[in-house]
Amino acid sequence: MSGGRAQPNGFTLLELLVAMTLMMVAASCLYTALYTGFKARRSATTAVEPTSLAINAIELLKQDVYGVLPPTGVLAGSFVGVDSTGIKGVDADSLEFYTTHIYSDSDNPAGGLGKIELLLEEDTDEGREGYRLVRRVITSLLAPRAVEAEEQILCRNVTSLNLRYFDGENWLDEWDSTADSNSLPRAVEIDIQISHELKGAVEDSGQRRLVQSFGIPCGVSAGQQENGGQSGQ
């Protein structure tokens, strides 16, 4: 038998303390990296979401306008764009017209003829400021009694909404088909501004502006056709 001393098994207390310290350092570094990544993701989502909603709202309005009905006939009505000013002098325009665009929500799909109203209203929800972009839809145009409009909030944090209408020569701030031989504009322009603000990051606060114009296909009223014919003679 060897007379040497047996070597102890396992780790010493010092080795355990060193290993635990290294694990804590590694865990702290991992937590910091994950926290930074999730914070960056939240910031990016917060920055992109308002713009994305505004783009979707513009696309929806475009589809509504593409199906606009001439302001004559039994189921058609006036095309009225009002130039309005809201709080602190910002643009808060509104638009009302009739369309054949199909609209739906997750619960009550509907289609056919409808009346559309687009406007800004103060956002009264708790903790919110500014405006929200609202789309009101009435689909039961032949109902024997007044029907309450279905209200859809398209976008929040809106600071201004400016709508303009092209008559073939100039861009106008207002349009009233009842005062203009039941005519429609040749094109509509929407100019919307939304606020972009990150909590705890004031330097990133600001405004994002989206401007888009689109023509009204085959939406020429009898009055416009007559005027066009006279001008071509």
N, C-alpha and C positions, 0 to 999 in steps of 0.2 A: 504494500500500500504506500501511496505517495504521502509524504509528510507535509505537502504544501497546503495552504489555506484555500478553502473553497471560495470561488468567486460569487458574490451576491447576484441574484436574479432580479430583473425589473429595472426601473429607473430611479435615480436618486431624486430627492426633493428639488434640488437645484435644476435638474433637467426638466422636471414637470413644470416648474415655474417658467422656465424659458419657453417651453412648448406652448403653454397657455398664453404667454405674452405674445408670441408670434401669431397664434390663432386670433387673439383679440385685434391685433394690428391688421391682419388680413380681412377679418370681418368688418372692421371699421372702414377700410378702403373700399370693400365691396358695397357697403351700405351707401357710402358717399357717391360712388359711381352710379348706383341704381337711383338714388335720390335725384342726382343731377339729370339723369336721363328722363325720369318721369316728369320732372319739372319742365324740362325742355319740351317734352311732348305736350304737356298741358298748355304751355305758352303758345306753341305752334297751333294747337287746336283752337285756342281762344282767338288767335289772330285770324285764322282762316274761316272759322264758322260764320261770322257776320257777313263776310264777303260772299261766301258760298250761298247763304240764304238770300242775299240781295240778287245774286245772279239767277237763282231759281225763280225769284219773284218777277224779274224782268222777262225771263223766258215764258212764264205763265201769262203775263200781260201780252206778250207778243202773240201767243196762240189765241188769246181772246180777241185781239185786234184783227188778226188774220180772218176770223170768222164774223167780223162785224156786219150787221145788217144795215142796209140803207134806211134812213129815218122816215120811211113811208110804209104804208100798209097796215093791216090789222094787228099783226103781232110784232111789229117793229115800233121803235120809239126814237126819241131824240138822242143825238150825240152831243153831250154837253161837257166841256172841259172848263173848269173854273180856276182862275188864278187867285190863290189865297195866300195870306201871310199869317204865320203862327206866332208862337212865343219868341221874343227877342228878334222879331223881324225876319225869321227864316221862311223859306218857301214851304208851303203846305197845300199844294194843289190837290184837286180832286177831279175824277173823270167818271162819267156815267154814260153807258151805251148798252145796246142789245147785240147779242152775238149767237152764233150757232156752235160755238166751241163746246166740247163735251167736258164737263167738270165732275169731279167726284171726290169723296173722302173715303176713309176706310170702312165706314159703316153704311153710308147711303149713297151709292153710285147713282148718277143721274146724267142725262144728256139731252140734246135737242136745243131748243131755243131758251134763252135766258137773259136776264138783265144783270149787268155787272156794274158794281160801283167800287172804285178804287180811291182810297183816301188815307190820310194820316190822322191818327187820334192819339191823345195823350195816353201814355202807358201808366195806368193806375195800379198795376200790380205792385205788391209790397217790395220795397227795396229797389225799384226801377225808376229811371228818369228818362225824359225825352219822349219820343214818339214811337209808335209801332205802325207798320204798314198793314192796312186791313183791306181785304177783298170781300165784298158782300155780294151774294148771289141769290137771285130769285128765279126758280125754274118753272113754277106754276103760274104762268102768265094768264091762263084762262080760268083761274080759280074764282068762284063766285064771291069770295070775300078776300080782303087783304091778307097776304101771306107774309109771315116774318122772314126776313132774309137770313140765309145761312152765312155766318161770319167766320172768316178764316184769317188768322194772323200769319202773314207771310214773312215778316221780318221785324225784329226789334232793334233797339238802339239806333233808330233812324233820326238824323238831325235835320234833314230837309228833303223835300220831294218837289221837283220842278218838271212840269209837263209842257211841251210845246207842240204846235201843229203846223204842218206845211201846207199852204194853199196852192202850191205850184210856182210861187214866186218868192214868198217870204215865210219866215217862221213866226208864228203868232203865239202869244201867251194864253189866249183863250179861244174857245170855239163853241158856238151855239148854233146847231143846225136849224133850229126853229127861226132864227133871225137871218139865215143865209140860204134861203130857197131849199131847205132840206138837203143840204149838201154835206159831204164828208170831207175831211182833210185828205190830202194825198199821202201823208206820212205822219207818224207820231214819234216824238223824241221823249225819252224818260231820262232824267238826271237825278240820281239818288245819292245821298251822302249818309254814311253810317259812322258811328263812333267806334273806335278801337281802343280799348283800355284794358290793361292787365293789372290785376290787383298787386299792389306792392311794387309796381314798376311804372312810375309816373312818366318817366322819360319815353316809354313806349306808347303813351296815349296819343291819340290823334284822330284824323278823319280819313276815311276812304271814300273816294268818289267813283261812281260808275255811270257812264253816259252811253246810251245806245239809241239809235233811231231805226225805224222799220216802216216800210210802205204798207199801204192798205191794198191788197190785191183784189181786183174786180169789185172794189167797193165804191164805185162811182154812182152818185145819185143822178136822178133825171136832170136836176138843175145844172150839175157839172157837165153832163153830156151836152146839154143845150148850149152852155157857155163855150164849151170846146168846139162845138160845131160852128157857132157864130164866129169865133176867133179864126177858124180855119178858112172862112169864106173870103 
